[in-house]
Amino acid sequence: MHVLQPKHSKLKQEEVSKLLVKYNISLAQLPKISKEDSAVINLTANVGDVVRIERKLDEGSEEYFRVVV
């Protein structure tokens, strides 16, 4: 992983359920990320898994979520 690449982590099923309830969305409504993406390959994520992307800012960090396709 490159130094400038944001941290990627695979969510557990319980975390995915909480995320979908929190934002009142379905899995299909999440933005998508390719299974062939280098960060996803390192996670050994499968199609349908949800990935958290943590981007650092000057004041803290932000989280983004993507579903693997």
C-alpha positions as CSV (number, residue, x, y, z in Angstrom):
1,M,0.0,0.0,0.0
2,H,1.3,3.4,-0.9
3,V,1.9,6.1,1.8
4,L,-0.7,8.4,0.3
5,Q,-3.4,5.8,-0.2
6,P,-6.2,6.1,2.4
7,K,-6.7,3.2,4.8
8,H,-9.2,0.6,3.5
9,S,-10.8,-2.0,5.8
10,K,-13.5,-4.6,5.3
11,L,-16.6,-4.2,7.5
12,K,-18.1,-7.1,9.5
13,Q,-21.7,-8.1,8.7
14,E,-23.0,-6.5,12.0
15,E,-21.2,-3.2,11.0
16,V,-22.8,-3.3,7.6
17,S,-26.3,-3.8,9.1
18,K,-25.8,-0.8,11.4
19,L,-24.5,1.4,8.5
20,L,-27.5,0.6,6.4
21,V,-29.9,1.4,9.2
22,K,-28.1,4.6,10.2
23,Y,-28.3,6.0,6.7
24,N,-31.6,4.3,5.8
25,I,-30.3,2.9,2.6
26,S,-29.9,-0.5,0.9
27,L,-26.6,-2.1,-0.1
28,A,-27.3,-1.3,-3.8
29,Q,-27.4,2.4,-3.0
30,L,-23.8,2.5,-1.8
31,P,-21.1,3.7,-4.2
32,K,-19.2,0.9,-5.8
33,I,-15.6,-0.2,-5.9
34,S,-14.1,-2.8,-8.2
35,K,-12.9,-6.1,-6.8
36,E,-9.8,-5.6,-9.0
37,D,-8.9,-2.3,-7.1
38,S,-5.4,-2.8,-5.6
39,A,-6.6,-1.8,-2.1
40,V,-9.5,-4.3,-2.3
41,I,-7.3,-7.1,-3.5
42,N,-5.1,-6.7,-0.4
43,L,-8.2,-7.1,1.8
44,T,-9.3,-10.3,0.0
45,A,-12.8,-8.8,-0.2
46,N,-15.5,-10.6,-2.1
47,V,-18.4,-9.2,-4.2
48,G,-21.0,-7.7,-1.9
49,D,-18.6,-6.9,0.9
50,V,-18.5,-3.3,2.2
51,V,-15.2,-1.4,2.5
52,R,-14.6,1.6,4.8
53,I,-12.1,4.1,3.4
54,E,-10.6,6.5,6.0
55,R,-9.2,9.7,4.6
56,K,-7.1,11.9,6.9
57,L,-7.8,15.6,7.0
58,D,-6.0,18.4,8.8
59,E,-8.6,18.1,11.6
60,G,-9.3,14.4,12.0
61,S,-10.5,12.0,9.4
62,E,-13.5,11.2,7.2
63,E,-15.0,7.8,6.5
64,Y,-16.4,6.7,3.1
65,F,-18.1,3.4,2.3
66,R,-18.1,1.4,-0.9
67,V,-19.6,-2.0,-1.9
68,V,-17.4,-4.4,-3.8
69,V,-18.6,-5.3,-7.3
